[in-house]
Amino acid sequence: MTETTTYTEITSDAELRALLGEPMPRAIAKERRRLHERDREWLAVSPFCLIATSDADGTCDVSPKGDPPGFTHIVDDATIVVPERPGNRRADGFHNVLSNPHIGLIYFVPGRGETLRINGTARILRDAPFFDEMTVKGHRPQLALLVEIEQIFFHCAKAFLRSSLWKPETWTPDALPSHAAIVKSVLKTEESLEELERYYGPAYAKRLYG
């Protein structure tokens, strides 16, 4: 006998607002359209961000981007650029941008619970005068995402406090198999586990920029 599960859904903005209540005035007023000096300071020390995109049909993708702190280039108070580095060549986010330019980014600073959120529209660049400034370890990016800012604000630390994300004493990386073992278990690969362990071993970090 199949167990029947009953879900209670929210189906309107009015229902959602009745349940959650109204946002604090400060939560609404914090939205901006241009970079503040504090935003620039945050971007200058942030080594990591998540980029969310979707295609014309609404299929979503979130991609992590990481580089030395300050990797995001600031063109002006309303425009930033994120360089692309060698990866798996799927280019899911880039394909999405070609059909739907809307984009969302969240910038992290290790040890800080707050995040900087930026929403806007993106274009894919294959070259620009500032590409030389985004060279890392001799690697000049072949592509970059130019983001025209439509909304920017700082997000509070509650999620990080609840998760204890930055507390090393809570980390349990060994609770999961190695990445090589995960790849071997979820994919049909010709490589043996030993070969995958070597590929994702210490030499992997030496290939980050080509």
C-alpha positions as MATLAB code, in Angstrom:
seq = 'MTETTTYTEITSDAELRALLGEPMPRAIAKERRRLHERDREWLAVSPFCLIATSDADGTCDVSPKGDPPGFTHIVDDATIVVPERPGNRRADGFHNVLSNPHIGLIYFVPGRGETLRINGTARILRDAPFFDEMTVKGHRPQLALLVEIEQIFFHCAKAFLRSSLWKPETWTPDALPSHAAIVKSVLKTEESLEELERYYGPAYAKRLYG';
ca = [
       0.000    0.000    0.000;
       1.385    3.398   -1.009;
       1.442    5.994    1.728;
      -0.455    9.159    0.816;
       1.267   12.407    1.716;
      -0.738   15.592    2.062;
       1.011   18.877    1.393;
      -0.304   22.292    2.346;
       0.904   24.782   -0.241;
       1.171   28.538   -0.392;
      -0.349   29.631   -3.699;
      -0.554   33.428   -3.505;
       1.430   36.450   -2.400;
      -1.344   37.304    0.037;
      -1.068   33.901    1.768;
       2.686   34.211    1.982;
       2.566   37.699    3.441;
      -0.148   36.691    5.936;
       2.087   33.898    7.199;
       5.387   35.774    7.308;
       4.207   39.269    8.149;
       5.597   42.475    6.699;
       9.358   43.005    6.302;
      11.111   45.444    8.596;
      11.490   48.927    7.078;
      15.258   48.541    7.264;
      15.080   45.354    5.166;
      13.358   47.284    2.397;
      15.411   50.464    2.654;
      18.747   48.621    2.412;
      18.374   48.023   -1.329;
      20.611   50.180   -3.525;
      21.374   50.411   -7.242;
      24.984   51.581   -7.097;
      28.104   50.478   -5.259;
      28.734   52.108   -1.904;
      32.241   52.446   -0.496;
      31.462   49.510    1.836;
      30.461   47.359   -1.159;
      33.784   48.122   -2.796;
      35.613   47.171    0.401;
      33.706   43.876    0.548;
      34.478   43.002   -3.066;
      38.150   43.851   -2.488;
      38.508   41.128    0.157;
      36.019   38.540   -1.120;
      37.588   35.420   -2.701;
      34.353   33.589   -3.499;
      30.863   34.087   -4.875;
      27.889   32.094   -6.110;
      26.301   33.082   -9.420;
      22.669   32.189  -10.147;
      21.240   32.195  -13.659;
      18.299   30.696  -15.520;
      17.497   30.085  -19.154;
      14.541   31.500  -21.066;
      12.329   28.669  -19.772;
      13.297   29.267  -16.145;
      15.637   26.281  -15.696;
      18.097   27.408  -13.016;
      21.800   26.991  -12.354;
      24.074   28.148   -9.535;
      27.813   28.179  -10.113;
      30.639   28.848   -7.603;
      33.422   31.238   -8.581;
      36.618   31.613   -6.607;
      39.941   33.394   -7.034;
      42.331   35.503   -4.952;
      40.550   38.189   -2.893;
      39.419   41.086   -5.025;
      39.016   38.974   -8.164;
      35.873   40.886   -9.160;
      36.790   43.888  -11.285;
      34.880   47.103  -10.638;
      34.261   49.116  -13.804;
      32.182   51.823  -12.149;
      29.562   52.238   -9.412;
      26.992   50.297  -11.424;
      29.114   47.689  -13.210;
      31.298   44.760  -12.117;
      33.075   41.992  -14.021;
      33.686   38.387  -12.929;
      36.513   36.576  -14.770;
      36.093   32.999  -15.964;
      38.788   30.412  -15.203;
      39.431   26.943  -16.717;
      36.737   24.496  -15.647;
      34.669   21.604  -16.907;
      33.547   23.526  -20.032;
      29.843   22.894  -19.431;
      29.293   26.675  -19.424;
      25.761   26.256  -18.043;
      25.624   29.790  -16.695;
      26.965   31.307  -19.897;
      24.363   29.470  -21.983;
      21.686   30.776  -19.635;
      22.886   34.361  -19.934;
      22.687   34.164  -23.721;
      18.955   33.468  -23.496;
      18.157   35.313  -20.242;
      20.545   38.020  -18.993;
      19.120   38.258  -15.458;
      21.666   37.194  -12.846;
      22.131   37.023   -9.079;
      25.402   36.915   -7.125;
      26.228   36.340   -3.458;
      29.707   37.322   -2.242;
      31.283   35.644    0.785;
      34.127   36.681    3.076;
      35.472   33.704    5.084;
      34.665   34.074    8.756;
      31.972   36.698    8.192;
      28.318   35.769    8.466;
      27.028   38.608    6.318;
      26.983   38.343    2.544;
      26.806   40.894   -0.239;
      24.011   40.257   -2.733;
      23.972   41.714   -6.226;
      21.221   41.311   -8.811;
      21.335   42.643  -12.328;
      21.786   41.798  -15.982;
      24.842   40.210  -17.543;
      26.745   40.132  -20.803;
      29.524   37.746  -21.832;
      32.797   39.408  -22.800;
      35.546   37.699  -24.762;
      37.935   40.628  -24.357;
      38.174   44.084  -22.807;
      40.986   46.455  -21.802;
      40.731   45.378  -18.142;
      41.284   41.651  -18.882;
      44.998   42.173  -18.239;
      44.180   43.325  -14.706;
      42.391   40.018  -14.063;
      45.419   37.870  -14.902;
      46.230   35.320  -12.165;
      49.352   33.142  -12.223;
      49.912   34.048  -15.839;
      46.357   33.141  -16.858;
      44.478   35.912  -18.666;
      40.772   35.041  -18.778;
      39.263   34.094  -22.125;
      35.802   35.105  -20.958;
      34.209   37.260  -18.281;
      30.729   38.192  -17.116;
      29.949   41.885  -17.098;
      27.133   42.591  -14.642;
      25.120   45.793  -14.716;
      23.815   46.250  -11.177;
      20.097   46.675  -10.605;
      19.953   45.800   -6.900;
      22.614   45.472   -4.219;
      22.418   44.995   -0.461;
      24.029   43.256    2.498;
      22.305   40.143    3.841;
      22.302   39.349    7.559;
      24.251   36.521    9.234;
      21.365   34.388   10.535;
      21.905   31.478    8.114;
      25.592   31.294    9.009;
      24.884   31.492   12.718;
      22.300   28.714   12.493;
      24.589   26.464   10.477;
      27.835   27.280   12.397;
      29.415   27.283    8.954;
      32.650   29.029    9.911;
      33.277   27.018   13.115;
      35.995   24.429   12.348;
      34.950   22.327   15.337;
      31.679   21.564   13.522;
      33.310   20.489   10.259;
      33.092   16.799    9.342;
      34.646   16.434    5.864;
      35.548   12.798    6.498;
      31.889   11.913    7.009;
      31.700   11.625    3.218;
      33.728    9.572    0.726;
      36.512   11.277   -1.203;
      35.529   13.244   -4.290;
      37.099   10.553   -6.468;
      34.963    7.907   -4.768;
      31.836   10.006   -5.256;
      32.617   10.493   -8.948;
      33.213    6.777   -9.366;
      29.928    5.909   -7.666;
      27.645    8.341   -9.509;
      29.208    8.237  -12.978;
      30.060    5.495  -15.422;
      33.755    6.245  -15.810;
      36.447    4.275  -17.590;
      39.014    5.412  -15.035;
      39.600    3.230  -12.027;
      39.129    4.614   -8.524;
      42.907    4.709   -8.149;
      43.237    6.769  -11.316;
      40.582    9.171  -10.153;
      42.248    9.507   -6.750;
      45.463   10.496   -8.512;
      43.623   12.961  -10.767;
      41.918   14.686   -7.831;
      44.998   14.394   -5.620;
      47.652   17.014   -4.780;
      48.413   17.694   -8.464;
      44.843   18.864   -9.013;
      45.565   22.213   -7.357;
      48.477   22.783   -9.716;
      46.103   22.743  -12.718;
      43.709   25.433  -11.521;
      44.792   27.986  -14.103;
      45.582   25.707  -17.020;
];
